[in-house]
Amino acid sequence: MNAATLPLEAMLRRLHLANAPRVYRGLCEQAEREHWSYHDFLSTLVAEEIAHRQQTRLQRLARKARFPFIKTIEEFDFTFQSTVRQALIGSYLTADFVTDGRCLVLSGKTGRGKTHLAIAIAYRAIQNGFDSLFCTAAALIDALSDAAASGRLRERLHDFGSPDVLVIDEVGYLSYGPDAANVLFHVVNERHQKRRAMLFTTNKQTAEWGSVLHDHDLADAIVDRILERGRVLKLDGPSYRTKHLSLDGQPQAGVSTKPARISGIQPAEFLEPTGPTVTKYVTRQRRRRAGKRLRLNATLCARKGIES
């Protein structure tokens, strides 16, 4: 068998090595220039294939997760937070968060980075070898309500119950239908029984979920299951979206709070108004003051003449 005539690219594809046929020629040239051993060349080729598969897997699962955007924990600016530090998030970035079926509720006002943090944790779970699913509370409730009305509730529950990590975003932001608590309880209860991890973002305290979901008893049951293996983290600090506008009572850095001046001349304490009517008034006042000065000068001159 002549090795030079073997269809190497075809054989690599037959082994389902998607990246190796694209990179092996460049690696061969590099190996010849740098005098690699056979072991070095083969290990590098295999490492490139593994890295490509890992990247492809991440991209595929990120699309499947339906993230509205990709954010990582490294991109989160903890300096804006007065209550949450990175050390508190560390345990949620490990595989134990998923395997233990833990939960996390991220609470706070809008713009505090709750969705960013939830996506970052779910994306880290994908990097750790698990799958995730992102949805808003409104979309989940609407989908399950429609499924219940058409008799397909159990089928749709599987879609939300099977991912290793489920992110339910914006609990309490919008108004929901009368069966909101019922369908959300089905999801939370099923995942709780299967020890599947869940992430929630909300602008309401968990004690207010009863009013939001129109059923205080079911809301209490939902929160009880979430917090059995979970906790609530409140995000504080200024809004990320409007930090440049200084809407939280703090002046923007580097911006003076004094009135702006165009020239270097200090303005008068009482600015003169403008306009034709006011201009005539100012002219008359100036004439009166000038007349007073002339009469005063004349009086002084007269007195000097008498004294002399």
Secondary structure by P-SEA (a helix, b strand, c coil): ccccccaaaaaaaaaccccccccaaaaaaaaaaacccaaaaaaaaaaaaaaaaaaaaaaaaaaaacccccccccccccccccccccccccccccccccccbbbbbbbcccccaaaaaaaaaaaaaaaaccccccccaaaaaaaaaaaaaacaaaaaaaaaccccbbbbccccccccccaaaaaaaaaaaaaaaabbbbbbbbcccccccccccccaaaaaaaaaaaaccbbbbbbbcccccccccccccccccccccccccccccccccbbbbbcaaaaaaaaaaaaaaaaaaaaaaaaaaaaaaaac
